[in-house]
């Protein structure tokens, strides 16, 4: 027996598929099309099912968010648009281009490269390292501080960090965001070389170089979906 209920999520009603059988326990899944599916014993009422759903609300919302991210993920097909420094660039391929390069606002993939996403990640990482190293050196010079190493990483939760060993860690995906957000991140991490906390003094240092840091901080948070932009 199959029926449906509805669950309110993100100002929308998400359908809940109910499949009852002679089973002894309730099982909760998110289907490939983003539907919440509950398999339950015949004797379980809809009220009990909604109570069960409510208890697993956080898990459901996390899974729905993951589903939405995967559904909206770029396919990285030639001719598609991909971001670089907040600007959508056309992804192209030419027989005479052997290395991936940015040419007149278009990103060209080397014609022998078969794994487009892997090649893009490699190129983005290299681009990010050059950009972030240059900016870090500039702001360090302005502050009169130095760093030991710069590490370009890929994480699902953080844009960057500064270690007690004076190492600057950047998520290469910051290069997908607009220029002012890239600068904000570098200013933020370099400022930690002076203040390893988020004290009033720390934010005064950040404010010295970025008067709009509060707005940029909030805007960067809105770009968090880019942390899951690639399969990496």
C-alpha positions as CSV (number, residue, x, y, z in Angstrom):
1,X,0.0,0.0,0.0
2,X,1.4,3.4,-1.1
3,X,0.2,6.8,-0.1
4,X,1.5,10.4,0.3
5,X,1.8,13.1,2.9
6,X,3.5,16.4,2.7
7,X,6.4,17.9,4.7
8,X,7.1,21.7,4.9
9,X,10.7,22.5,3.9
10,X,12.2,25.8,2.7
11,X,8.8,27.4,2.1
12,X,7.8,24.4,-0.1
13,X,5.8,21.3,0.5
14,X,8.0,18.2,0.0
15,X,6.0,15.0,-0.8
16,X,6.5,12.1,1.5
17,X,5.9,8.7,0.0
18,X,4.4,6.2,2.4
19,X,4.9,2.5,1.7
20,X,3.3,0.2,4.2
21,X,3.9,-3.5,4.4
22,X,4.3,-6.4,6.9
23,X,7.7,-5.0,7.9
24,X,8.5,-4.5,11.6
25,X,10.3,-1.2,11.6
26,X,10.3,2.3,9.9
27,X,12.9,3.1,7.3
28,X,13.5,6.6,6.0
29,X,15.2,7.4,2.6
30,X,15.6,10.3,0.2
31,X,14.9,9.2,-3.4
32,X,16.9,10.2,-6.4
33,X,14.2,12.8,-7.4
34,X,14.3,14.4,-3.9
35,X,11.2,12.7,-2.4
36,X,11.2,11.7,1.2
37,X,10.2,8.0,1.3
38,X,9.0,6.2,4.4
39,X,8.7,2.4,4.6
40,X,6.5,1.5,7.6
41,X,4.6,-1.4,9.2
42,X,0.9,-1.6,8.3
43,X,-0.2,-0.7,11.9
44,X,1.7,2.6,11.9
45,X,-0.6,5.7,11.6
46,X,0.1,8.8,9.6
47,X,0.3,10.8,12.9
48,X,3.1,8.4,14.0
49,X,4.9,8.8,10.7
50,X,4.8,12.6,10.9
51,X,6.1,12.4,14.4
52,X,8.9,10.1,13.1
53,X,9.6,12.6,10.3
54,X,9.8,15.5,12.8
55,X,12.4,13.6,14.9
56,X,14.6,13.2,11.9
57,X,14.0,16.8,10.6
58,X,17.7,17.8,10.6
59,X,18.8,14.6,8.8
60,X,16.1,15.1,6.1
61,X,17.0,18.8,5.6
62,X,20.7,17.9,5.3
63,X,20.0,15.2,2.7
64,X,17.6,17.5,0.8
65,X,20.3,20.2,0.7
66,X,22.8,17.7,-0.6
67,X,20.3,16.6,-3.3
68,X,19.7,20.2,-4.3
69,X,23.5,20.8,-4.6
70,X,24.0,17.7,-6.7
71,X,20.9,18.6,-8.9
72,X,22.3,22.1,-9.6
73,X,25.9,20.9,-10.2
74,X,27.4,22.0,-13.4
75,X,27.9,19.3,-15.9
76,X,31.2,20.8,-17.2
77,X,30.3,20.4,-20.8
78,X,32.1,22.3,-23.6
79,X,29.9,25.4,-24.3
80,X,28.7,25.6,-20.6
81,X,29.5,28.6,-18.4
82,X,31.7,28.2,-15.4
83,X,32.7,30.8,-12.7
84,X,36.1,32.4,-12.3
85,X,36.4,35.4,-9.9
86,X,32.7,35.8,-9.9
87,X,32.3,36.0,-13.7
88,X,30.8,33.2,-15.8
89,X,33.2,32.1,-18.5
90,X,32.5,30.0,-21.4
91,X,34.2,26.6,-21.4
92,X,35.8,26.0,-24.8
93,X,38.0,23.5,-26.6
94,X,40.3,24.2,-29.6
95,X,42.5,21.8,-31.5
96,X,45.5,24.1,-31.2
97,X,45.2,24.6,-27.5
98,X,47.3,22.1,-25.6
99,X,47.2,23.5,-22.1
100,X,44.2,24.9,-20.2
101,X,44.2,28.7,-20.3
102,X,42.1,31.8,-19.9
103,X,42.0,33.5,-23.3
104,X,39.8,36.6,-23.8
105,X,37.4,35.8,-21.0
106,X,37.0,32.2,-22.1
107,X,38.5,29.1,-20.5
108,X,40.0,26.8,-23.1
109,X,40.7,23.1,-22.2
110,X,43.6,21.4,-23.8
111,X,42.3,19.4,-26.8
112,X,43.9,16.1,-25.5
113,X,42.2,16.4,-22.1
114,X,39.4,13.9,-21.8
115,X,38.5,14.3,-18.1
116,X,37.3,18.0,-18.2
117,X,36.5,18.3,-14.5
118,X,39.8,16.9,-13.4
119,X,41.6,19.2,-15.7
120,X,39.6,22.2,-14.5
121,X,40.4,21.4,-10.9
122,X,44.1,21.2,-11.7
123,X,43.9,24.6,-13.6
124,X,41.8,26.3,-10.9
125,X,44.2,25.2,-8.2
126,X,47.2,26.6,-10.1
127,X,45.3,29.9,-10.8
128,X,44.3,30.1,-7.1
129,X,47.8,29.5,-5.8
130,X,49.2,32.4,-7.9
131,X,46.4,34.8,-7.0
132,X,46.3,34.0,-3.3
133,X,50.1,34.0,-2.9
134,X,50.3,37.4,-4.6
135,X,47.6,38.9,-2.4
136,X,49.0,37.3,0.8
137,X,52.4,38.7,0.1
138,X,51.0,42.2,-0.5
139,X,48.9,42.3,2.7
140,X,51.7,40.8,4.8
141,X,54.0,43.5,3.5
142,X,51.4,46.1,4.5
143,X,51.2,44.6,8.0
144,X,54.9,44.0,8.4
145,X,54.4,40.3,9.0
146,X,55.4,37.1,7.2
147,X,54.0,33.6,6.7
148,X,55.8,30.3,6.4
149,X,53.8,28.4,3.8
150,X,50.6,28.7,1.7
151,X,48.6,25.5,1.3
152,X,45.8,25.2,-1.3
153,X,43.2,22.8,0.0
154,X,39.7,21.5,-0.8
155,X,37.2,21.2,2.0
156,X,33.5,21.1,2.3
157,X,33.1,23.5,5.2
158,X,35.9,26.1,5.3
159,X,37.2,28.9,3.0
160,X,40.5,29.3,4.9
161,X,42.5,29.3,8.1
162,X,45.7,30.4,9.6
163,X,47.7,28.0,11.8
164,X,49.8,28.7,14.8
165,X,52.8,27.9,12.7
166,X,52.0,30.9,10.5
167,X,50.8,28.7,7.6
168,X,48.0,30.2,5.5
169,X,45.4,27.6,4.3
170,X,43.1,28.5,1.5
171,X,40.3,26.6,-0.2
172,X,41.0,26.9,-3.9
173,X,37.2,27.3,-4.6
174,X,37.4,30.9,-3.3
175,X,38.7,31.7,-6.8
176,X,35.2,31.0,-8.0
177,X,33.8,34.0,-6.0
178,X,34.1,37.7,-6.9
179,X,37.3,39.6,-6.5
180,X,36.3,41.5,-3.4
181,X,35.5,38.3,-1.6
182,X,38.8,36.8,-2.5
183,X,40.5,39.8,-1.1
184,X,38.4,39.7,2.1
185,X,39.4,36.1,2.7
186,X,43.1,36.9,2.3
187,X,42.8,40.0,4.5
188,X,41.0,37.9,7.2
189,X,43.6,35.1,7.2
190,X,46.6,37.4,7.0
191,X,45.2,39.4,9.9
192,X,45.4,36.3,12.0
193,X,49.2,36.5,11.7
194,X,48.9,39.4,14.1
195,X,45.9,38.4,16.2
196,X,45.2,34.6,16.4
197,X,41.6,35.2,17.5
198,X,38.5,37.2,16.5
199,X,38.9,39.9,19.1
200,X,38.1,43.6,18.7
201,X,41.7,44.2,17.7
202,X,41.5,41.5,15.1
203,X,38.5,43.1,13.4
204,X,40.2,46.6,13.6
205,X,43.0,45.1,11.5
206,X,40.6,43.6,9.0
207,X,38.7,46.9,8.8
208,X,42.0,48.8,8.0
209,X,42.0,47.0,4.6
210,X,38.4,46.2,4.1
211,X,35.8,48.8,5.3
212,X,33.0,46.6,4.0
213,X,34.2,43.4,5.8
214,X,30.9,42.8,7.6
215,X,29.0,42.8,4.3
216,X,31.7,40.8,2.5
217,X,31.8,38.3,5.4
218,X,28.0,37.7,5.0
219,X,28.2,37.6,1.2
220,X,31.0,35.0,1.4
221,X,28.7,32.8,3.6
222,X,26.1,33.0,0.9
223,X,28.6,31.6,-1.5
224,X,29.1,28.5,0.6
225,X,27.3,26.3,-2.0
226,X,30.4,26.7,-4.1
227,X,32.3,24.5,-1.6
228,X,30.4,21.6,-3.1
229,X,30.6,22.8,-6.7
230,X,33.0,20.1,-7.8
231,X,32.9,16.4,-7.1
232,X,36.3,16.6,-5.5
